[in-house]
Amino acid sequence: MKEKTEFLEREYKNMLERGETWTIRSLNGPSQPHVIVEGRKCIMLASNNYLNLANDPRLKEATIKAIEMYGAGAGSDWSIAGCMDVHQELNKKIAEFKRTEAGITYQTGYAVNAGLIPQLAGKGDILISDALNHGSIIDGVRLTKADRGIYAHSNMGELETVLKNTEKKDYRRTIILTDGVFSMDGDIAKMDEIQKLADEYGAMTYVDDAHGEGVLGGGRGIATEFDLEKKIDFQMGTFSKAFGSFGGMLAGSEALIKYAYNTSRTWLLSAAFPPHVAAASLAALNIVEKEPERVKKLWENTKYFKKEIESLGFDTGRTQTPIIPSMIGESKKTQELAKKLYDEGIFCLAIVFPMVARGKARIRNQMNAGMSREDLDEILRAYEKCGKELGII
Ligand SMILES: Cc1ncc(COP(=O)(O)O)c(C=O)c1O
């Protein structure tokens, strides 16, 4: 008899043939600009650690102190018995940092989108989403019975058409959902225009600031960048990227936060993250507030690298941020380039389907405030060599 699970191997083989599998590589130490990956010294070009905080001694010290004070785990869900002082302190700090009435942590950024979006809309409502929004928004939308409207990426004309059509249906609630910085292309949502349209049509706005925090608005994120701190209805984000720690966050009105934690199934039905994680996140927010030069350095690196890689002949798409893709197209070729760069001591990643559409494979180069000019030049030299060898440039 044929094995019932035989399909697993078959499907995996198909993915392998299409060049759509991940090779998971382990770091032999902390995530920082210079890393050791499976014994090889590399420059890290693939992490979200934009502000170089993941191995910051102050985050580590806060972590160790919190472990000594609170132990290793929270012992329960936040809703039951897992909420400790340090979690509450972080909740307060989120609101202060985002300049909103209130804030709260979730287990992850994914858990915010997957848990909250289904509680904001249901039958009789409509969720309007940018076509390139992150998968966690898509999953959140999929969990609702609300109608869906998708507009072509950052196309404000299409967004307005969708909004106009909502007027015919007499929806109870209309929410526009967008990434702040689009994670695969590095472009910034036209938040001012989105908010204006939302106000015009009586819609609410929901922004995923995962790649905008630590990057835009002096580090506070997209709402600060566009002076919309008091206007955007729902701001979510994560501590797992620029802030070098872990966990999701939500910021907004007092009413939102109370509603969110009383209804989000991800928040209610899953354990609190360990207290030391909250301590590290708190330390990170304090550092970002006190050291604006980090964000400045990140942008200096971004501008230099973008200009130089483009002058080598690589296409960086529509990026406006420290996410600077080199657009290649074909999955296998992209993986070949990533492999060659790895052999040259550059740790970067081929982003292939299903992370991006087929034929749109790329290497996602991500800047770090801790990178020196020498690091960037070394990466560029490797790109030139490998790009020529593969006939890309
Ligand atoms: C745009 C976006 N939103 C949400 C998330 C999820 O965040 P977390 O890693 O905290 O689950 C990510 C992470 O990949 C992301 O890129």
The ligand as a Gaussian input file, in Angstrom:
#p B3LYP/6-31G(d) Opt

LIG

0 1
 C        5.573000      43.486000       7.709000
 C        5.644000      42.464000       8.801000
 N        4.638000      42.373000       9.664000
 C        4.658000      41.497000      10.675000
 C        5.718000      40.642000      10.860000
 C        5.691000      39.663000      11.990000
 O        6.436000      40.103000      13.061000
 P        6.983000      39.061000      14.136000
 O        8.292000      38.564000      13.647000
 O        7.080000      39.822000      15.400000
 O        5.965000      37.970000      14.205000
 C        6.791000      40.704000       9.989000
 C        7.941000      39.798000      10.165000
 O        8.381000      39.124000       9.308000
 C        6.761000      41.639000       8.930000
 O        7.782000      41.727000       8.067000

